[in-house]
Amino acid sequence: MRSSFRPWIAPLLLLWLGPASAQELHGGLGFLSYDGTAFDPKSGAVLYHESHFVALEGEAARERFVLYRCPDGQPFARKRVETRFGTPWLPAFGLEDERLGYAEGLRGDGPALEVYVREGRGEEIERDEISEAPVSLVADAGFDAFVRDHWDELLAGQTLPLYFLVPSRLDYLSFKVKRVGEETIEGRPAQRFRLALGGLLGLFVSGIDVVYDAETRVLMQFQGLTNVRDPEGSNYVARIDFPLGSRKNESGPAAFEAAREAPLVASCSG
């Protein structure tokens, strides 16, 4: 595992998913889609869009794709997330950004897991093995499941420790999550939680805030460092809004499969 600390790393880009009691089933699976828009927190300019496509087995996510889109809507990156390792907190995933040639993820078929990263086009893939993952190891969209599984403890004021996988470092770091307040978004009561580095590092690196609808426990907003990079290779700091009105129960797998096959552009125009 790498031991150096990079203060700009993005611990997660969250693929959020809510209860799917209204889903229509197709071949035993339900399909959900929703959108998000990332804004520059200072200027308010649109940085990129996200389109999420989720295959559900009951109320649990089995597989999902997210397309990251230029401001004009063209997809430039894709992430696949799959529940595979026996816990929803630690899914297999892979992200590829066609603009930069950047790739990262977690994979494996046996007890040992492999975390990998490729910093840019033409560079070698770096990889390392996680032979004994901590029980509280969380990766990527698994943070959503972690919050849901600990909702009552968080609302009761507990600060919960966890380890979060950071592929850009081929390692995991100690984090903590806690509830930091209540607010209203889209006219609905919401709960704000903060994910921050544990220990002394947490004094020097800003945390990430996520805001959930208090009733449905669906993510409505993300604020902080993302794992999507700008054209120069630095991670965006963004506010990402996920309007509840964008959530749609799909009647079949067409949109999901289209996201799997969508061609990616090598640059965003404008």
C-alpha positions as a Markdown table, in Angstrom:
| # | Residue | x | y | z |
|---|---|---|---|---|
| 1 | Met | 0.0 | 0.0 | 0.0 |
| 2 | Arg | 1.2 | 3.5 | -0.7 |
| 3 | Ser | 2.1 | 5.5 | 2.4 |
| 4 | Ser | 2.3 | 9.1 | 1.0 |
| 5 | Phe | -0.6 | 11.4 | 1.6 |
| 6 | Arg | -2.2 | 13.4 | -1.2 |
| 7 | Pro | -4.4 | 16.2 | 0.2 |
| 8 | Trp | -6.3 | 16.5 | -3.1 |
| 9 | Ile | -7.5 | 13.0 | -3.3 |
| 10 | Ala | -11.2 | 12.4 | -3.7 |
| 11 | Pro | -12.4 | 9.6 | -1.4 |
| 12 | Leu | -15.6 | 9.0 | -3.3 |
| 13 | Leu | -18.1 | 9.9 | -5.9 |
| 14 | Leu | -21.3 | 8.7 | -4.6 |
| 15 | Leu | -23.8 | 6.6 | -6.6 |
| 16 | Trp | -26.9 | 7.2 | -4.5 |
| 17 | Leu | -30.0 | 5.0 | -4.6 |
| 18 | Gly | -33.3 | 5.1 | -2.7 |
| 19 | Pro | -36.1 | 2.7 | -1.8 |
| 20 | Ala | -37.6 | 1.2 | -4.9 |
| 21 | Ser | -41.0 | 0.0 | -3.6 |
| 22 | Ala | -42.7 | 1.5 | -6.8 |
| 23 | Gln | -40.3 | -0.3 | -9.2 |
| 24 | Glu | -41.6 | -2.2 | -12.1 |
| 25 | Leu | -39.9 | -5.6 | -12.4 |
| 26 | His | -38.4 | -7.0 | -15.6 |
| 27 | Gly | -37.0 | -10.6 | -15.4 |
| 28 | Gly | -36.8 | -10.3 | -11.6 |
| 29 | Leu | -35.0 | -7.0 | -11.7 |
| 30 | Gly | -36.2 | -3.4 | -11.4 |
| 31 | Phe | -34.5 | -0.5 | -13.1 |
| 32 | Leu | -34.1 | 3.0 | -11.7 |
| 33 | Ser | -32.6 | 6.1 | -13.3 |
| 34 | Tyr | -31.8 | 9.6 | -11.9 |
| 35 | Asp | -29.6 | 12.6 | -12.7 |
| 36 | Gly | -27.3 | 15.0 | -11.0 |
| 37 | Thr | -25.6 | 18.3 | -11.9 |
| 38 | Ala | -22.2 | 19.4 | -10.6 |
| 39 | Phe | -21.8 | 23.1 | -10.0 |
| 40 | Asp | -18.7 | 25.2 | -9.2 |
| 41 | Pro | -19.4 | 26.3 | -5.6 |
| 42 | Lys | -18.0 | 29.8 | -6.2 |
| 43 | Ser | -19.2 | 30.8 | -9.7 |
| 44 | Gly | -22.3 | 28.5 | -10.0 |
| 45 | Ala | -21.1 | 27.4 | -13.4 |
| 46 | Val | -22.1 | 23.8 | -14.5 |
| 47 | Leu | -19.0 | 21.6 | -14.4 |
| 48 | Tyr | -20.6 | 18.3 | -15.5 |
| 49 | His | -23.7 | 16.2 | -15.3 |
| 50 | Glu | -24.3 | 12.7 | -14.0 |
| 51 | Ser | -26.8 | 10.1 | -15.3 |
| 52 | His | -27.3 | 7.1 | -13.0 |
| 53 | Phe | -28.8 | 3.8 | -14.1 |
| 54 | Val | -29.4 | 1.1 | -11.4 |
| 55 | Ala | -30.5 | -2.6 | -11.7 |
| 56 | Leu | -32.3 | -3.5 | -8.5 |
| 57 | Glu | -33.0 | -6.9 | -7.0 |
| 58 | Gly | -35.8 | -6.2 | -4.6 |
| 59 | Glu | -34.7 | -3.0 | -2.9 |
| 60 | Ala | -31.0 | -3.7 | -3.2 |
| 61 | Ala | -28.7 | -2.5 | -6.0 |
| 62 | Arg | -27.2 | -5.4 | -7.9 |
| 63 | Glu | -25.4 | -3.4 | -10.6 |
| 64 | Arg | -25.2 | 0.2 | -11.7 |
| 65 | Phe | -23.7 | 2.4 | -14.3 |
| 66 | Val | -23.1 | 6.2 | -14.1 |
| 67 | Leu | -22.3 | 8.3 | -17.1 |
| 68 | Tyr | -20.4 | 11.5 | -16.5 |
| 69 | Arg | -21.4 | 14.1 | -19.1 |
| 70 | Cys | -19.9 | 17.3 | -20.4 |
| 71 | Pro | -22.0 | 20.5 | -19.8 |
| 72 | Asp | -23.5 | 19.9 | -23.3 |
| 73 | Gly | -24.6 | 16.4 | -22.4 |
| 74 | Gln | -21.9 | 14.3 | -24.1 |
| 75 | Pro | -20.6 | 11.4 | -21.9 |
| 76 | Phe | -16.9 | 11.5 | -21.2 |
| 77 | Ala | -16.6 | 8.9 | -18.4 |
| 78 | Arg | -18.4 | 5.8 | -17.2 |
| 79 | Lys | -18.4 | 3.9 | -13.9 |
| 80 | Arg | -19.7 | 0.4 | -13.3 |
| 81 | Val | -20.5 | -0.7 | -9.8 |
| 82 | Glu | -21.5 | -4.3 | -8.9 |
| 83 | Thr | -22.4 | -5.9 | -5.5 |
| 84 | Arg | -20.0 | -8.9 | -5.5 |
| 85 | Phe | -18.0 | -9.3 | -2.3 |
| 86 | Gly | -20.7 | -10.2 | 0.2 |
| 87 | Thr | -21.3 | -6.8 | 1.6 |
| 88 | Pro | -23.0 | -3.8 | 0.1 |
| 89 | Trp | -20.4 | -1.5 | 1.8 |
| 90 | Leu | -17.7 | -2.9 | -0.5 |
| 91 | Pro | -18.8 | -3.2 | -4.1 |
| 92 | Ala | -16.6 | -4.0 | -7.1 |
| 93 | Phe | -16.3 | -0.9 | -9.3 |
| 94 | Gly | -14.4 | 0.5 | -12.2 |
| 95 | Leu | -14.2 | 4.1 | -13.5 |
| 96 | Glu | -12.8 | 5.1 | -16.9 |
| 97 | Asp | -12.4 | 8.7 | -18.1 |
| 98 | Glu | -11.9 | 8.9 | -21.9 |
| 99 | Arg | -10.7 | 12.5 | -21.8 |
| 100 | Leu | -7.6 | 11.8 | -19.6 |
| 101 | Gly | -7.2 | 8.0 | -19.9 |
| 102 | Tyr | -7.6 | 7.9 | -16.2 |
| 103 | Ala | -8.9 | 4.7 | -14.6 |
| 104 | Glu | -9.4 | 3.4 | -11.1 |
| 105 | Gly | -11.3 | 0.6 | -9.3 |
| 106 | Leu | -11.6 | -2.5 | -7.1 |
| 107 | Arg | -11.9 | -6.0 | -8.5 |
| 108 | Gly | -11.3 | -9.6 | -7.5 |
| 109 | Asp | -12.9 | -13.1 | -7.7 |
| 110 | Gly | -11.3 | -14.6 | -4.5 |
| 111 | Pro | -10.6 | -13.7 | -0.9 |
| 112 | Ala | -7.9 | -11.2 | -2.0 |
| 113 | Leu | -9.1 | -8.0 | -3.7 |
| 114 | Glu | -7.1 | -5.9 | -6.1 |
| 115 | Val | -7.2 | -2.1 | -6.1 |
| 116 | Tyr | -5.9 | -0.3 | -9.2 |
| 117 | Val | -5.3 | 3.1 | -10.8 |
| 118 | Arg | -4.0 | 4.4 | -14.1 |
| 119 | Glu | -3.1 | 8.1 | -13.8 |
| 120 | Gly | -3.3 | 8.9 | -17.5 |
| 121 | Arg | -3.4 | 7.7 | -21.1 |
| 122 | Gly | -0.3 | 5.6 | -22.0 |
| 123 | Glu | 0.7 | 5.1 | -18.4 |
| 124 | Glu | 1.0 | 1.7 | -16.7 |
| 125 | Ile | -1.7 | 0.4 | -14.4 |
| 126 | Glu | -0.6 | 0.4 | -10.8 |
| 127 | Arg | -2.2 | -2.2 | -8.5 |
| 128 | Asp | -2.0 | -3.6 | -5.0 |
| 129 | Glu | -3.7 | -6.4 | -3.2 |
| 130 | Ile | -6.0 | -6.2 | -0.1 |
| 131 | Ser | -5.6 | -9.6 | 1.5 |
| 132 | Glu | -7.4 | -8.9 | 4.7 |
| 133 | Ala | -10.0 | -6.1 | 4.4 |
| 134 | Pro | -11.2 | -4.5 | 7.6 |
| 135 | Val | -14.8 | -5.2 | 8.5 |
| 136 | Ser | -15.7 | -1.5 | 8.2 |
| 137 | Leu | -14.0 | -1.0 | 4.9 |
| 138 | Val | -16.2 | 1.0 | 2.6 |
| 139 | Ala | -15.7 | 1.7 | -1.1 |
| 140 | Asp | -17.4 | 4.0 | -3.6 |
| 141 | Ala | -21.2 | 3.7 | -3.6 |
| 142 | Gly | -21.0 | 1.4 | -0.5 |
| 143 | Phe | -21.0 | 4.6 | 1.6 |
| 144 | Asp | -24.7 | 5.0 | 0.8 |
| 145 | Ala | -25.4 | 1.5 | 2.2 |
| 146 | Phe | -23.2 | 2.3 | 5.3 |
| 147 | Val | -25.3 | 5.5 | 6.0 |
| 148 | Arg | -28.6 | 3.6 | 5.6 |
| 149 | Asp | -27.4 | 0.8 | 7.9 |
| 150 | His | -26.4 | 3.3 | 10.5 |
| 151 | Trp | -29.1 | 5.9 | 10.0 |
| 152 | Asp | -30.5 | 5.7 | 13.6 |
| 153 | Glu | -27.1 | 5.9 | 15.2 |
| 154 | Leu | -26.2 | 8.9 | 13.1 |
| 155 | Leu | -29.4 | 10.7 | 14.0 |
| 156 | Ala | -28.8 | 9.9 | 17.6 |
| 157 | Gly | -25.5 | 11.9 | 17.4 |
| 158 | Gln | -23.0 | 9.2 | 17.2 |
| 159 | Thr | -19.7 | 9.7 | 15.3 |
| 160 | Leu | -18.9 | 6.5 | 13.4 |
| 161 | Pro | -15.4 | 5.4 | 12.3 |
| 162 | Leu | -14.9 | 3.6 | 9.0 |
| 163 | Tyr | -12.1 | 2.9 | 6.5 |
| 164 | Phe | -12.6 | 4.3 | 3.0 |
| 165 | Leu | -10.9 | 2.9 | -0.1 |
| 166 | Val | -8.9 | 5.5 | -2.0 |
| 167 | Pro | -7.8 | 3.9 | -5.3 |
| 168 | Ser | -5.6 | 6.9 | -6.3 |
| 169 | Arg | -3.4 | 5.9 | -3.3 |
| 170 | Leu | -3.9 | 2.1 | -3.7 |
| 171 | Asp | -4.8 | 2.2 | 0.0 |
| 172 | Tyr | -7.6 | 2.9 | 2.4 |
| 173 | Leu | -7.7 | 5.7 | 5.0 |
| 174 | Ser | -9.4 | 6.2 | 8.3 |
| 175 | Phe | -12.5 | 8.3 | 8.1 |
| 176 | Lys | -15.4 | 9.3 | 10.4 |
| 177 | Val | -19.0 | 10.2 | 9.6 |
| 178 | Lys | -21.4 | 12.2 | 11.7 |
| 179 | Arg | -24.7 | 14.1 | 11.4 |
| 180 | Val | -24.1 | 17.9 | 11.4 |
| 181 | Gly | -27.6 | 19.3 | 11.2 |
| 182 | Glu | -31.1 | 19.6 | 9.7 |
| 183 | Glu | -32.2 | 21.8 | 6.8 |
| 184 | Thr | -34.8 | 22.1 | 4.1 |
| 185 | Ile | -34.2 | 21.3 | 0.4 |
| 186 | Glu | -36.9 | 21.4 | -2.3 |
| 187 | Gly | -39.3 | 22.2 | 0.5 |
| 188 | Arg | -38.6 | 18.9 | 2.3 |
| 189 | Pro | -36.8 | 18.2 | 5.6 |
| 190 | Ala | -33.3 | 16.9 | 5.1 |
| 191 | Gln | -30.4 | 15.6 | 7.2 |
| 192 | Arg | -26.8 | 16.7 | 6.6 |
| 193 | Phe | -23.9 | 14.3 | 7.3 |
| 194 | Arg | -20.2 | 14.9 | 7.1 |
| 195 | Leu | -17.5 | 12.5 | 6.0 |
| 196 | Ala | -14.0 | 13.6 | 7.2 |
| 197 | Leu | -10.6 | 12.1 | 7.6 |
| 198 | Gly | -9.9 | 10.6 | 11.0 |
| 199 | Gly | -6.9 | 11.6 | 13.2 |
| 200 | Leu | -4.7 | 14.6 | 12.7 |
| 201 | Leu | -5.2 | 14.6 | 8.9 |
| 202 | Gly | -8.8 | 15.6 | 9.5 |
| 203 | Leu | -7.5 | 18.9 | 10.9 |
| 204 | Phe | -6.0 | 19.9 | 7.6 |
| 205 | Val | -8.3 | 18.5 | 4.9 |
| 206 | Ser | -11.9 | 19.6 | 4.4 |
| 207 | Gly | -14.6 | 17.0 | 4.7 |
| 208 | Ile | -17.4 | 16.1 | 2.4 |
| 209 | Asp | -21.1 | 16.9 | 3.2 |
| 210 | Val | -24.0 | 14.9 | 1.9 |
| 211 | Val | -27.6 | 15.8 | 2.4 |
| 212 | Tyr | -30.4 | 13.2 | 2.5 |
| 213 | Asp | -34.2 | 13.6 | 2.3 |
| 214 | Ala | -35.2 | 12.9 | 5.9 |
| 215 | Glu | -38.2 | 10.7 | 4.9 |
| 216 | Thr | -37.1 | 8.7 | 1.9 |
| 217 | Arg | -33.3 | 8.7 | 2.8 |
| 218 | Val | -32.5 | 9.6 | -0.8 |
| 219 | Leu | -29.4 | 11.8 | -1.5 |
| 220 | Met | -30.3 | 15.3 | -2.5 |
| 221 | Gln | -27.0 | 17.1 | -2.5 |
| 222 | Phe | -23.2 | 16.4 | -2.3 |
| 223 | Gln | -20.7 | 19.1 | -1.4 |
| 224 | Gly | -16.9 | 18.8 | -1.6 |
| 225 | Leu | -14.0 | 17.1 | -3.4 |
| 226 | Thr | -15.2 | 14.7 | -6.1 |
| 227 | Asn | -13.2 | 11.9 | -7.9 |
| 228 | Val | -14.0 | 13.4 | -11.3 |
| 229 | Arg | -11.1 | 15.3 | -12.7 |
| 230 | Asp | -10.9 | 18.5 | -14.7 |
| 231 | Pro | -9.1 | 18.5 | -18.1 |
| 232 | Glu | -5.8 | 19.3 | -16.3 |
| 233 | Gly | -6.2 | 16.3 | -14.1 |
| 234 | Ser | -7.1 | 18.0 | -10.8 |
| 235 | Asn | -10.1 | 16.8 | -8.9 |
| 236 | Tyr | -13.2 | 19.0 | -9.1 |
| 237 | Val | -14.6 | 20.6 | -5.9 |
| 238 | Ala | -18.3 | 20.8 | -6.6 |
| 239 | Arg | -21.8 | 21.0 | -5.3 |
| 240 | Ile | -23.9 | 18.2 | -6.9 |
| 241 | Asp | -27.6 | 18.5 | -6.8 |
| 242 | Phe | -29.8 | 15.4 | -7.3 |
| 243 | Pro | -33.4 | 16.7 | -7.8 |
| 244 | Leu | -36.0 | 14.3 | -6.6 |
| 245 | Gly | -38.0 | 14.9 | -9.7 |
| 246 | Ser | -35.3 | 13.3 | -11.9 |
| 247 | Arg | -35.8 | 9.9 | -10.3 |
| 248 | Lys | -37.7 | 7.5 | -12.6 |
| 249 | Asn | -38.6 | 3.8 | -12.3 |
| 250 | Glu | -37.8 | 2.4 | -15.7 |
| 251 | Ser | -40.1 | -0.2 | -17.3 |
| 252 | Gly | -37.2 | -2.3 | -18.6 |
| 253 | Pro | -33.5 | -2.5 | -19.0 |
| 254 | Ala | -33.2 | -0.4 | -22.2 |
| 255 | Ala | -31.7 | 2.7 | -20.6 |
| 256 | Phe | -29.5 | 0.6 | -18.4 |
| 257 | Glu | -28.0 | -1.3 | -21.3 |
| 258 | Ala | -27.7 | 1.9 | -23.4 |
| 259 | Ala | -25.5 | 3.4 | -20.6 |
| 260 | Arg | -23.3 | 0.2 | -20.7 |
| 261 | Glu | -22.7 | 0.7 | -24.4 |
| 262 | Ala | -22.7 | 4.6 | -24.8 |
| 263 | Pro | -19.6 | 5.8 | -26.6 |
| 264 | Leu | -17.4 | 8.3 | -24.7 |
| 265 | Val | -16.0 | 11.5 | -26.1 |
| 266 | Ala | -12.3 | 12.4 | -25.7 |
| 267 | Ser | -12.9 | 16.0 | -24.8 |
| 268 | Cys | -15.7 | 18.4 | -23.9 |
| 269 | Ser | -16.3 | 21.3 | -26.4 |
| 270 | Gly | -16.5 | 24.8 | -25.2 |
